[in-house]
Amino acid sequence: MTAEQQRLLSNAKTEVPLEKWGPYLAERQWGTVREDYSENGDAWNYFPFEHAASRAYRWGEDGIAGISDMFQNLCFAVGMWNGQDNIVKERLFGLGNYDGNHGEDVKELYYYLDNIPSHYFMRYLYKYPQAAFPYEQLLTENRKRSALDEEFEILDTGVFNDNHYFDIDITYAKYDKTDIGIRITVKNRSGSAAPLTLLPTLWFYNRWQMEPESIKPSMMLKKPGVVKATHSRLGDYYLYYPAADEQYFTENETNFEKLYGKPNLTAFTKDAIQQAVIYGENKTELASLVAGTKFSPVYHLQMQPAEEKVLFLRLSSHYMEDPFEQGANYIFKLREQEADAFYQAILPKDLSSDAINIQRQAFAGLLWNKQYYHYDIEKWIQFGDGIAHNNEVRAHGRNWDWQHIKNQDIILMPDKWEYPWYAAWDLAFQCIALARIDVVFAKHQLSLIMREWYMKPDGQLPAYEWSFSDVNPPLQAWSALEIYQIEKKQKGNGPGDINFLKKVFHKLLINFTWWINRKDPNGKNIFQGGFLGLDNIGAFNRNMPLHSEMKLEQADGTSWMGMYALNMMDIALEIALYDPSFEDTATKFFEHFVLIAESLNELGMWNEEDRFYYDVLVSKSGDPLHLRIQSIVGLTTLFAASIIRKPALKNLKDFTKRISWYENYRKENGKFWPNEEKHGSDKILISLIPKERLVFLLERILSETEFLSEGGIRGLSKYHKEHPYEVTMDGVLYRIQYDPGDATSDFFGGNSNWRGPIWIPINYLLIRSILQYGRFYQDSLKVEYPTGSGNQLTLLEVATELTKRVISLFLKDEQGKRRLNGSQYDWFYDLPENNDLVLFYEYFNGDTGRGLGASHQTGWTALVAELISEIHKKLPAEDL
């Protein structure tokens, strides 16, 4: 057992399987709903980036490559200044939702290089231009561009041309749980000398300003090179740092005078160190301070061409006279070796170095995207932030009916800049990828979202902070099963964690009931989810209220619920093998699944002419209208497929008896039946769609003129490039066409991207579903791959080929290039120092495979690591 596995085993025995210190600092706290006290709910403009350096946050902190304790009492991050900018680079810059031509977007270059679940070793790479950071250029150019134009990225500005930038590698290596080594390595990548100022910064989360009962913490200079930080809850910590050119204390408080023309609460504010370093403001006075709540030693470096310099610091709960008596670098070498040993022990053998690199960075992104998340909606509504007046709008505005939300946990974020808040269905995907390296924490996270301080009393799960009431696909049961099976395999297919399944099952019973009562208004087992995570896949916003006579019956809403019922059946059956009291519950979910499958297939969602499933507009005055949009809405019907082995039924007599009776009854009365059996097989297939319709859908999915691209399955069929779909409702014309990249509509404030692109989570679900069908049909069912090629493959082979296509987005090709980087940036990623850097985009261009959207979205794109693990035995090592 490796050292890291031993640490995880120890953590697994604790109430919360989590290290006290980790990368829990947000990368964007400004522009979030938590910090929004406006009257119109405009979070981006109420707390813009321009205020962040001077304004104390209410609900958390942010920084670059930062760490904190699990309650974010004390924070550490690295600030830097290139001598050109008018602010210190303390946090990542990006565009708000109304500034970018395709919505919000981070405009920085940074990479999560490594991390392990205990965070005993972590590496982060930031690339800092030596010229003035192009804040205004990025803002102005993107505002000028239309939705038809590509985004203007930082690599387009010219500031990285001729290698005029610094690589700043921030690495952490723990001595023990509360003793952390910090190494900052700066490399001048240009051929010219350039100045750089580093400001390693230690500060306290400002609770005292808004919580009078809290005791204000303090920092003070203990002696040269040592600052003592004292907190009533955290205890004492010591920051050890090398001799600095300057060092400053200040208070982590808002500069009211600068921002609002009001008196400050303290002589020196959050931005005082920045102002002293850049403009010399109050420099002498500030340098005389020996205490405060924020501290930075300042290092002015003159970097020669290609020169590298290293700073070592240490943050520890232990006081010591000589913190580096064993040498500063030994702990980093040791922890890196332990990280290598950990991944070598748990990841597949015989992969190429490139495939291993992709997996390591995918897992690093998952782990770096852990974040302290603090949001008490009742307090947020009742009390202001000391700046805005309390108003009645907030009492009945966003999330007003979620006042039971009392979130203060470490949670996996989809992307700590673009989405620095949890999302219920993103988390379902994240936990599957995380289970490969830390299954205990994966189970904890999935269970957490169902706890009473998250789940609404009526059973609804919170979607995300922009609108907790939005409805996302109910994937938690599926995710729980995936995690359960991953852990069983890790333990050699012995008994699984039945208690975990039971806990999840009990909570999901409540959630399932909420869906049935709220989203099936006519009792037809046809569901109206609205948003369902697919925000731009339809011709119109599916959350919008339709004409009073119109109802939208959703093929994907119905399919997701069919999948949900089947997953709940599978969970109940697994538990029933150990606890018979769950057997009749499995029967209940099976019968419910049959009714949903019947509704999907026989109440008008299947279009025989197109051989595809569609949403249906139903009105009292006219015939139902198929919304003939060939998209992943229709493909979700494949996701509900399960295999039951007949030998297992011998121990489930009540379940077997009941489904036998139910089958006979339905067949005798000419009713729909979803089961299929093969002669001589010990398997029963239960699926949402009949075999012939499966084949029809696969014909579309595997057509390169429709869904199949070089990088996987598109979100919308390419058929709609030449054949846009139009529908008129209440005199308004709605139109949808194939867009391979960012959508050209402005749904959801412009952050619309679910039309033509390749979407990793949907590809993962499709591949897993096709594998399930393949396991049942084996060689008895073959389809053309690609459609029209004449090449016949089994479904198991099809799943393998689709997996190869998805992985090809990330792997280097024969020229050493990654499709996801886009050819226009080859000049940057061809550089030796950048060739192995991998970003994990939110989605990928449906024609070229170029990465688009959020650039660190390991919230679901880390699933590529799982796909690599799944396929490695089927491919020669040289291919991976």
Residue, then its C-alpha position, 0 to 999 in steps of 0.5 A: m500500500t502506498a503512502e497516499q493510500q495509507r493517508l486515504l485509509s486514515n481519512a476514511k475513518t473520519e466523519v468527513p473524509l477530508e484533509k484539514w488543508g487543501p486547494y479550497l480557495a475559490e478562483r472567483q468569488w466576485g460576480t457570484v450570486r452569494e456576493d450579489y446584494s443588488e436589487n435586480g439580481d445582476a451579480w456580475n455588475y454588482f460585484p465586478f472584477e474591478h472591485a475585487a482588489s478593494r472590497a472584502y467578500r461576505w461569503g468566501e475568498d479567492g486567489i491564484a493557486g491558493i490553499s486554505d483550511m477546510f473552513q477557510n479561516l486562513c488563506f494563502a495564495v500568490g500575488m504577482w506584478n510585472g511592473q506594467d499593470n495597474i493592479v497586482k495579479e491576485r486573482l484570475f481575470g475574465l469577462g462577465n456574462y454580458d461582456g463576452n460575445h459567448g457569455e462569461d469566460v476566463k481570460e488567463l493561461y493556467y494549468y493544474l499540473d498535479n494533485i493527489p486526494s490528500h493534497y500532500f503534493m500539488r502543482y499549479l502553473y500560471k503564465y504571466p505576461q511581461a507586458a501589461f496584462p491586456y484587460e481592456q483589449l480583451l474586454t473591448e474586442n470581445r464586446k465588439r464581436s457578435a455571436l457569429d464570431e469566435e471569442f477573442e482569447i489572451l493568446d490572440t492579444g500578442v502578449f505571449n508572442d516571442n515568449h515574453y512571459f513568465d512561468i510561475d510554478i506554485t507547488y505545495a508539499k505537506y510535512d504533515k496535516t497542518d504543516i505545508g511546504i510552499r515552493i514558488t519557481v519562476k522561469n523567464r521564458s523570454g530572451s530579454a531580461a524582465p522584472l517580476t515582483l512576487l507577493p506570497t500572501l497570507w490572510f484571514y477570511n473576513r467574518w468579523q465585519m458582518e458577524p459581530e459575535s465572531i472574534k477578530p483574528s490577528m497576525m503579527l511579526k514574531k521575528p524576522g522571517v516569521v509571522k504568527a497568525t492566531h485564530s480563535r477556531l483554528g489556533d496558531y499558525y506560522l508563516y516562514y519566509p525568506a528575507a524579503d525586499e519589503q514586507y507589509f501588513t494590512e487589514n482585509e477590509t473594504n476600501f469604502e473611501k475609494l469605492y463609495g466615497k465613505p469613511n473607511l473602518t480602518a486605516f489600511t484596507k484590503d488593497a493597501i499592499q497593492q497600492a504601496v507596491i505599485y504607487g508607493e502609497n503610504k509605503t513608509e507607514l505601512a511598512s512600520l506595521v507589525a500586525g494586521t489580518k493580511f500579510s505579504p513579504v515582497y520580492h523584487l526579482q530581476m529575471q535574466p533571459a531564461e533564468e529560473k529562481v526559486l522561493f521556499l516558504r512554509l506554513s505550519s501549526h508548529y513553531m520551529e527555530d529552523p524550518f528548513e534545517q533538512g533543506a528546503n527541497y527534500i519534502f517536495k522530492l519525497r511527496e512527488q515520488e509518493a504521488d507517482a507511486f500512488y498513480q502507478a498503483i491505481l491507474p492502468k499499466d502499459l499506457s503511453s506517457d501522453a495518456i498517463n499525462i492526460q489522466r494525471q492532469a484530469f485528476a489534478g483538475l478534479l482535485w484543484n476544483k475542490q472549494y470551500y462553499h459558504y452560503d446561508i440563504e436565510k442570512w443572505i436575504q435578511f442581512g446586507d453586506g454593509i454596502a447595499h441597503n436591505n430591500e424587499v426584492r431579495a426577500h421574494g427574488r432569486n432562491w427566496d424559497w430555498q431558505h433551508i440552504k445552510n451550505q458550508d462545506i468543501i465541495l467539488m466545483p465544475d470549474k472554480w472560475e467559470y462555475p465556482w458553485y456546485a451543480a447537482w448533475d455536474l457533481a454526479f459526473q465528477c464523483i464517477a471520475l473521482a471514485r477512481i482515485d478517492v472513492v470514499f470522498a466521491k461517496h461523501q460528495l454524492s451523499l452530501i448533495m442529498r443532505e437536509w441542508y441541501m435537499k429541499p423539504d419537498g425532495q427537490l435537489p438544488a441545481y446551482e446558485w443562479s437558480f436552485s429551482d432549475v431542474n437538472p437530469p436526475l442522475q444521482a442514482w445512476s452515479a451511485l451505482e457507477i461509484y458502487q461498482i467502481e469500488k467493488k472492482q477496486k476491492g476485487n469484486g467482493p461485497g460492495d458498500i451496501n450501507f452507502l446504497k441504502k443511504v442514497f436510496h432512502k434520500l432518492l425515494i423522496n426526490f423521485t416522489w418530487w419528480i412524479n408529483r411535480k413534473d408529470p402534471n397529467g399523470k401520463n408518465i410523460f415528464q416536463g422537466g423544463f431546463l434539464g441541463l440542455d439549455n440551448i438544445g431546443a428552438f426556444n427556452r424550455n423554461m419559458p411559460l408557453h401559451s396557456e393552451m400549450k404543453l411541452e411533453q419532453a422526450d428527454g424528461t421522460s427518458w431521464m425518468g425512465m432511467y431514474a426508475l430503472n436505476m432505483m430498481d437496480i439499487a433496490l435489487e442489489i440491496a435486496l440480495y443482502d436485505p430482503s425488505f428492499e425486494d418489493t421496492a425493486t418491483k415498484f420501480f420496475e413497474h413504474f419503469v414499464l409505464i414510463a417506457e409505454s408512454l414514451n413509445e406509445l403516446g406520440m413521442w416516436n416519429e415513424e417517418d424520421r425514426f426518431y424521438y421528439d419533444v411534443l407540443v400539445s394544445k387543446s385546439g389542435d393535433p400534437l406537434h413533433l418538434r422535429i429537432q434531431s438532438i441529444v433530446g432524442l438520444t437520451t432514450l438510449f440511456a435506460a438499459s439494464i441487464i439482470r442475470k437469471p441466477a440472481l433472480k433465484n434469490l429474489k422470489d417475490f420480485t420474480k413472481r411479480i414481474s412474471w405475472y406482470e409480463n403475462y398480464r401485459k402481453e395477454n392484453g396487448k400492452f407494451w413490454p420492455n424486456e427482451e431475452k435471448h434463447g440460451s442466455d442467462k441475461i434479461l435486457i430491460s430497456l426503454i426502447p425496443k430493439e428495432r428503434l435502437v437500430f434506427l437511432l444507432e443509424r443516425i448516431l453513427s452517421e458522419t453526416e449527422f451525429l458522428s464526428e471525428g471527436g465523438i457524438r455531436g449535441l445536434s445532428k449536422y443534418h440541421k446545417e442544411h435543414p434548419y428547423e423552424v416553428t411558430m408559436d403565438g406568432v413568434l418564429y423560433r429557429i434552430q440550426y447546427d452550430p458546431g461551436d458556440a451557439t448563435s442564439d442568446f439564450f441564458g444571457g448569451n452563455s449558450n453552447w449546447r447545439g452542435p458541440i461534442w459534450i463529454p458527459i453525453n458521450y460517456l452516457l452513450i458509450r456506457s449505454i451502448l456497452q450495456y446493449g452490447r453485453f446483451y446482444q453480443d454477436s447477434l446484433k451488428v450495425e454499420y460503423p460509420t453508417g453507409s460504410g458497409n463495415q459491420l461491428t458489434l455494439l461492444e466494438v462500436a463503444t470502443e470506436l466511439t471511445k477512441r474518437v473522444i480520447s482523440l480530442f486529447l491525445k497528441d496526433e502524429q504531428g504532436k498536436r492535440r485537436l482540442n488546442g485548435s490549429q490557430y494556437d499551435w505556435f504556443y503549444d508546440l513550444p517544448e515547455n507547453n507541449d504537455l499542457v492539457l486543458f479540459y474544456e466544457y465542450f468541443n467544436g463538432d467539426t474540428g474538435r477544438g475546445l470551447g467554453a469553460s477551460h478547466q471544466t473537469g466537472w465532467t470532462a475529467l471523465v476522459a480519464e475514466l474512458i482511457s482506463e476503460i479502453h486501455k485493455k482493448l487497445p495496443a499500448e502504442d495507441l494510448 
